[in-house]
Amino acid sequence: MCGVNDRLDGPSRRQHPRWSALYLLAGLMLGVLLAVQGLVAAGGERTALQCGLVLAGFSAMVQWARRNRTALDHLDWCDCASQRVTMRVIASHRPTPTPARADDEPSWIAAEPEPLEEIAR
């Protein structure tokens, strides 16, 4: 997108993902799992605790990805991309609906019902 010799005017305001927070979450999850492995006796309780810890760890990583989604999206952008990207905004011009009146009835309601003899044929 940008040339090699293009220079960026002014400081870069791009956000960068906070990788240290993700590494801290992963390390904390693995450390607690190791501690549970050594401290809790084998059985159903330990398995349930480990499953809960893994689910909590992965949900924390999903939250990290949500908080850093803009920075993750901009990883492949060059520094001058924000000056060269154009965005087209299309305004919505929907017609406003007319309010329904009480005396307006659909045609199927106003029609006379057919006699039962003719429906059975």
Secondary structure as UniProt FT lines:
FT   TURN            4..5
FT   HELIX           19..39
FT   HELIX           44..67
FT   HELIX           69..73
FT   HELIX           74..76
FT   TURN            79..80
FT   HELIX           81..84
FT   TURN            102..103
FT   HELIX           107..110
FT   HELIX           116..120
//
